[in-house]
């Protein structure tokens, strides 16, 4: 799944560790999501959307269609 997490993280000057802390996940999870190796759970996607004040689909793209 494509996502804008790395770009958004950089725009907000968050390290992977800080973003992980804010989303209550490990830094490794953030790294895996940014690299497209792991798709976030729905609750995690909602947390990220609330944190960045965006819609889920503005952060994550399922690449279908």
ChimeraX attribute file (.defattr): number of C-alpha atoms within 10 A of each C-alpha:
attribute: neighborCount
match mode: 1-to-1
recipient: residues
	/A:1	15
	/A:2	15
	/A:3	20
	/A:4	14
	/A:5	22
	/A:6	18
	/A:7	12
	/A:8	14
	/A:9	16
	/A:10	11
	/A:11	9
	/A:12	11
	/A:13	11
	/A:14	14
	/A:15	14
	/A:16	20
	/A:17	16
	/A:18	15
	/A:19	20
	/A:20	17
	/A:21	13
	/A:22	13
	/A:23	18
	/A:24	11
	/A:25	13
	/A:26	15
	/A:27	17
	/A:28	12
	/A:29	17
	/A:30	23
	/A:31	17
	/A:32	14
	/A:33	20
	/A:34	20
	/A:35	15
	/A:36	13
	/A:37	12
	/A:38	13
	/A:39	18
	/A:40	17
	/A:41	9
	/A:42	10
	/A:43	10
	/A:44	15
	/A:45	18
	/A:46	16
	/A:47	16
	/A:48	22
	/A:49	18
	/A:50	12
	/A:51	12
	/A:52	16
	/A:53	10
	/A:54	12
	/A:55	13
	/A:56	18
	/A:57	12
	/A:58	13
	/A:59	18
	/A:60	19
	/A:61	12
	/A:62	10
	/A:63	8
	/A:64	5
	/A:65	3
